[in-house]
Amino acid sequence: MNHTLKNIIIAALLLAALLAVPAFGASSTVLATHNGNNYSLEDFNIFFMRQLGAGGLVTFLEQAVVYEEAKKLGLTPTADERAKFISENMTQEIYDGFAELYSPAALDKFVEYTIMTEKFRDHLEAKFIKEKNIKISEDDAHKFYLQNIGMFEPEERVWMSIISVDTLETANEVLAKLDAGEDFNELASIYNVDSELRARAGYVGMMERGQGLPPPIEEAAFALKPGEHSQVIKGTLFHVLYVHNKKPAEKFPFGDVKKDIKVMLRNQEVQRYVDEYLNDLYARELQRFEIKAKLFKVGEETQD
């Protein structure tokens, strides 16, 4: 299972607020302070409830529908499954953080809902693989291979971060700190003029040669070894690069990737049946909910 922190936050907020499970502490529990102002759990909940609106409620109720279906099938998680989810997916640190804010009942329900949602999808996938007799032939896989050959013959790749600043003076200041042993990504989160790059600590990710990097940056990036940073590169801005990892151009013969392609194509076909089933289930069941909270009207966004 792959659950982002954002999804975990949204689901936990919906569980606590929509199910009206009392918080472990008061809703006025202070989350942060700034310039003498307190920002509480209640402030946070109201903000997200307003941002999510009726669309957020629908998403929550869709999960509730799946939960009810999973419950009918006896897919309630075991103690071991709960412990594994907390340690591997949520992480103990995040779980403990939520435990400081929400009641044990709300947090336990969140863990149960999330695991059962995943188990129900696994159940549907197995069901459709069997019922629809989904099989991917070698010819299907080879056709995909030929139509997407670029996926299997990647150019030279580099995983990189970047610091971009307005002036040569600032760029040289950054370079001096790097030469003194300071961490590149920590500096990137401070110095980058682009707010998104600051938020990502300068991390650009994987880039292929010829993928569109400006020539001076591409030349510098592919000349570096993993763990090295560049000198100052002048463009519209002034840049310093750092290379995390590199891989040479490769070619993967069909025989080496055939099995993976067949699994991927089968999963895509299965997913189509799962999505169709869930959409029909939601269309049938969502209209049967009786919405108690005046704030939410399914299909209508609250207006300012």
DRENZA-894362 format. One record per residue (C-alpha): x, y, z. Coordinates in steps of 0.05 Angstrom, whole numbers, plus 5000, padded with zeros to 4 digits. Layout:
BEGIN
XYZ
...
end
This chain:
BEGIN
500050005000
502550694984
499451255025
502051965023
502152385086
497152865053
492152305043
493252065115
491852775141
485552855100
482852175120
484352285193
481152975193
474952705160
474452135208
475152585268
470653135243
465352775202
464552195250
464552685308
469352245349
471752675407
478952905402
483752615453
484953325477
480653945470
479354205400
483054825423
489454415428
494954885402
498654625340
503155215329
504655915354
507256525315
508057245337
504057115399
498256795361
495856085375
493455635319
489255065345
486954375321
480054675313
482855215267
486354675226
480154245222
475654815200
480655035147
481054335116
473554225123
472354875085
477654705032
475054005021
467654205020
462453724993
467653394949
471453185010
465252895041
463752494978
470852204979
469952015052
463151695039
465951294981
471051015030
465350865078
461650485024
467850065009
468749945084
461649685091
462749215031
469348975061
465948855127
460748415094
466447985066
469747925134
475948325115
476848635183
484448705194
488048265244
492448545299
498548375258
495748735197
494449355239
501449345269
504549255200
500549845171
502650295228
509950115224
510850065149
505650525118
503951055169
510450995210
510350975285
512551705289
506551955250
501851485286
504251745354
503452455329
496152335311
495151975377
496752635412
491152985376
485552475364
481951975407
484251245406
477451065376
478251555317
485351325303
483550595307
477750705260
482251055210
487250485210
481549985202
478250375145
484750445107
486849715112
479949465094
479549925033
486049625007
483848915022
477349024986
480949274924
485448654927
479148234932
476248564870
482648474831
482947734846
475447674830
476147984761
482547624743
478746974754
471947174727
474347534665
479847034652
484647604640
490947374604
496147774567
499447414509
506747474490
504547814426
500848344467
506948454509
511648494449
507049004415
507249444477
514849364479
515649604407
510750184415
514250424478
521350254461
523850894494
521850614562
526550024551
532350394520
533350984566
538751494553
544051674605
540551904668
542352344726
538752474792
540153184812
538653784856
539554514839
540455184874
538455774831
539756494856
539357194828
546557434835
553557174825
555257424894
549856984925
551956394882
559156464905
556656504977
552955844967
559055534934
563555734993
558755405042
558554765001
566154754997
566154825073
561954195079
554954465088
549154035063
546954194991
539554065001
539254465066
542255055029
537554934971
531554995018
534055685039
537256004978
533055784918
529256374889
523755894865
518955724921
517355024894
524754864891
525655124962
519954674985
523254074952
530054264980
532454364908
531053654886
529553604812
529452854806
531452424748
533252744682
535252394617
540452674570
536853074517
530453134558
530453884557
535454154607
538854794583
545454594550
550154894602
546354554659
545953884622
553353904605
555154044678
550353534707
552952954664
560153144676
559353074752
560252444791
555152234845
556352634908
559553224871
556953934863
558454394805
561555074801
557055674787
553355614721
550956274690
544256294654
538256734665
539856594738
546056324772
545955584786
549655064827
548154324815
548853704857
548652994829
545752444874
546351874825
547751704752
546351134706
548951014636
544650914574
541650214575
537849734531
533149214561
531748634513
524548414507
526147754540
528548104603
522348534611
516948094581
514347844648
513948544677
510248804616
505148244620
503948384694
503149124680
498249034623
494248534663
493849014721
491449574675
485949124648
483948904718
483949624741
478849794687
473949274715
475249494787
473950224770
467550054733
465149634792
466750174843
463550724802
457150314798
457550174873
458350904890
452751124843
448050624877
450050734950
451851474956
444751694944
442451275002
446451675054
442552155096
446952765108
446053035178
450953625177
448054255147
454954455125
455053905073
450353785016
452753234970
454053514901
453854244926
459854654948
458755135005
459555854982
462656455017
end
